[in-house]
Amino acid sequence: MKENEGRANEVRLQKVLAEAGIGSRRHCEELIGEGRVTVDGKVVFRFGERVDPQRAVIHVDGRRVETRAEMRYYMINKPRGVVSTMSDERGRKSLADYVEVPERLFHVGRLDTDTEGLILLTNDGELAHRLTHPSYGVEKTYLAEIHGPIPRDLGRRLKAGVKLEDGPAKADKFRIFDQVGRRVLVEITLHEGRKHIVRRLLKEVGFPVQQLARIEFGPIKLGLLKPGNMRALNVKEVGELYKAVDL
């Protein structure tokens, strides 16, 4: 009985891909014919292949395509002064004040109240877990305002590692983004997520952070999204997130 129910839920592969936003059915048929689509790890060439979109794991050009209709993926630019949770028992402004969708969403990682920038929101629990688990080493990039002058070896020191009270920390990448007088914007990338890690790291080397914003989370970039605004991730972005955590 269950096997028959499963078959009843199956849909032609090109239709599933088209409804997931990959392109027109004709285009999806071309992708299948070129051997660029896999289902559950196997390359599919038949146009008539039927799959259950709720169960099948589908990749196009090595990038996973989310076909479960109930899954939601968003990004939000958290403003300063907002706590990065979906509610706050102390009555402070939270992400829920800016999220206008009916689904219950997980926030992926946190930013401290005084830090603005990119936070991912989803109801995909497995993806959210992997994106924040240290073993997957997903990089996050921040833009920090500090006061100069900046010594030439600052980037080297940060990438070599700095001792903090809870263990060593280091930057994966570092560069000066902009400088006007003593006001310096630096871009710093790390793959760990300890509390206040960017602020503590820069303070330890003598450059307390004046303002801080997260501008990238793995392959997702904040771009021109204004503070307090959110948008849905597109098919390519979702696929890149899956790829970043081996899903």
Backbone hydrogen bonds, N-H to C=O, Kabsch-Sander energy under -0.5 kcal/mol:
donor,donor_aa,acceptor,acceptor_aa,energy
5,E,1,M,-2.1
6,G,2,K,-2.3
7,R,3,E,-2.0
8,A,4,N,-1.9
9,N,5,E,-0.9
9,N,6,G,-0.7
10,E,7,R,-1.3
11,V,51,V,-3.2
13,L,49,E,-3.2
14,Q,47,F,-0.5
15,K,12,R,-0.6
16,V,12,R,-2.0
17,L,13,L,-2.5
18,A,14,Q,-2.1
19,E,15,K,-2.5
20,A,16,V,-1.2
21,G,18,A,-1.4
22,I,17,L,-2.2
28,C,24,S,-2.5
29,E,25,R,-2.5
30,E,26,R,-1.8
31,L,27,H,-2.1
32,I,28,C,-2.2
33,G,29,E,-2.7
34,E,30,E,-1.6
35,G,32,I,-1.9
36,R,31,L,-2.4
38,T,59,H,-2.4
39,V,42,K,-2.7
40,D,57,V,-3.1
41,G,57,V,-0.5
42,K,39,V,-1.6
44,V,37,V,-2.5
49,E,46,R,-1.2
51,V,11,V,-2.9
55,R,52,D,-1.9
56,A,52,D,-3.0
58,I,56,A,-0.7
58,I,65,V,-0.6
59,H,38,T,-2.1
60,V,63,R,-2.8
61,D,36,R,-2.6
63,R,60,V,-1.8
64,R,62,G,-0.5
64,R,239,G,-0.6
65,V,58,I,-3.1
66,E,64,R,-0.5
67,T,65,V,-0.6
69,A,67,T,-0.7
71,M,68,R,-1.7
74,Y,121,L,-2.9
75,M,231,R,-2.5
76,I,119,I,-2.4
77,N,229,N,-2.3
78,K,76,I,-0.9
78,K,117,G,-3.1
81,G,113,T,-2.8
82,V,79,P,-1.2
82,V,113,T,-0.7
83,V,93,K,-2.6
84,S,111,L,-0.6
85,T,83,V,-1.3
91,G,88,D,-1.7
95,L,83,V,-0.8
95,L,85,T,-2.2
96,A,85,T,-0.6
97,D,94,S,-1.7
98,Y,95,L,-2.3
99,V,95,L,-1.0
100,E,98,Y,-0.6
105,L,103,E,-0.6
106,F,122,T,-4.4
108,V,120,L,-3.0
109,G,107,H,-0.9
115,T,112,D,-2.0
116,E,212,L,-2.0
117,G,78,K,-1.9
118,L,214,R,-2.4
119,I,76,I,-2.1
120,L,108,V,-0.7
121,L,74,Y,-2.4
122,T,106,F,-2.1
123,N,72,R,-1.2
125,G,123,N,-1.1
128,A,124,D,-2.4
129,H,125,G,-2.4
130,R,126,E,-2.2
131,L,127,L,-2.5
132,T,128,A,-1.1
133,H,129,H,-1.0
136,Y,133,H,-1.7
137,G,133,H,-0.5
137,G,134,P,-1.1
140,K,190,L,-3.3
141,T,216,E,-1.9
142,Y,188,I,-2.8
143,L,213,A,-3.1
144,A,142,Y,-0.5
144,A,186,V,-2.9
145,E,211,Q,-2.8
146,I,144,A,-0.6
146,I,184,V,-2.9
148,G,182,R,-3.6
154,L,151,P,-1.6
157,R,153,D,-2.4
158,L,154,L,-2.4
159,K,155,G,-2.4
160,A,156,R,-1.6
161,G,157,R,-1.4
162,V,169,A,-3.4
164,L,167,G,-0.9
167,G,164,L,-1.8
169,A,162,V,-2.4
171,A,158,L,-2.0
172,D,189,T,-3.2
173,K,189,T,-1.4
175,R,187,E,-1.9
177,F,175,R,-0.6
177,F,185,L,-2.6
178,D,185,L,-1.8
180,V,183,R,-2.8
183,R,180,V,-1.9
184,V,146,I,-2.8
184,V,182,R,-0.6
185,L,178,D,-3.1
186,V,144,A,-2.8
186,V,184,V,-0.6
187,E,175,R,-3.1
188,I,142,Y,-2.3
188,I,186,V,-0.5
189,T,173,K,-2.2
190,L,140,K,-2.4
197,I,194,R,-1.9
200,R,196,H,-2.9
201,L,197,I,-2.3
202,L,198,V,-2.3
203,K,199,R,-2.2
204,E,200,R,-2.1
205,V,201,L,-1.0
206,G,203,K,-1.7
207,F,202,L,-2.9
210,Q,145,E,-3.4
211,Q,145,E,-0.8
213,A,143,L,-1.8
214,R,116,E,-2.0
215,I,141,T,-2.5
215,I,213,A,-0.6
216,E,141,T,-1.6
217,F,220,I,-2.6
218,G,139,E,-3.5
220,I,217,F,-2.1
222,L,215,I,-3.1
225,L,222,L,-1.6
228,G,77,N,-3.5
229,N,226,K,-2.2
231,R,75,M,-2.2
233,L,73,Y,-2.4
238,V,234,N,-2.3
239,G,235,V,-2.3
240,E,236,K,-2.2
241,L,237,E,-1.9
242,Y,238,V,-2.2
243,K,239,G,-2.3
244,A,240,E,-1.9
245,V,241,L,-0.9
245,V,242,Y,-1.0
246,D,243,K,-1.4
247,L,242,Y,-2.6
